[in-house]
Amino acid sequence: MSPPIFKVLTLIISVFAILQISTAGDPDILTDFIVPPNTIPNGNFFTFTGFRAIFSPNNIVSAFKVLKATKVEFPALDGQSVSYAILEFPGGSINPPHTHPRSAELLFAVEGSLQVGFVDTTNKLFTQTLQTGDLFVFPKGLVHFQHNADPQKPALAISAFGSASAGTVSIPSTLFNTTIDDNVLALAFKTDVATIQTLKKGFAPKA
């Protein structure tokens, strides 16, 4: 994908990100912007260069990867109620079920095709197959996923959030990579402790 096309797509996403500010969950600030202590702001402070990596010829992605621009990576976003993420999907990869507790997510399919979906509070599943150029919104706090079902072709998406820190709660990791008691999980999933322990092994840190 050529840089000029990417610039146009980024501009479109910017418009939607700005529109989200009106419904953002972040607290209002009483200044134009927030500057960390001992920082003198200039143009560099308001510039984020972390997404340049996707244009590098050395950018070979073998597993699902997220590049974030939240207030952690880009401090100028603090108090601005907006953030970005670029999602890179090699063929057949998945962004596992997760939630963003502080913001809705507006996903823009930039390249390739993605199967996406979310589950509402009545346990109803909403799914869609996105093509390049499509937008999909994941409502705030609801469990959702994205999957590149094509085993050969990569996919790329940009996500805009109405919060400088939307947060991400990965459902598999939260359940099976924490210290929740095995008996509790076995009862919750109506299975046995041995099955839970097998699942946990898949999330154990690799040596």
Beta strands, then each sheet from edge to edge (+ up, - down):
strand 1: 65-69
strand 2: 83-89
strand 3: 94-99
strand 4: 105-111
strand 5: 114-119
strand 6: 125-130
strand 7: 135-138
strand 8: 143-147
strand 9: 155-161
strand 10: 169-170
sheet 1: 1+ 2- 9+ 4- 7+
sheet 2: 6+ 5- 8+ 3- 10+
end
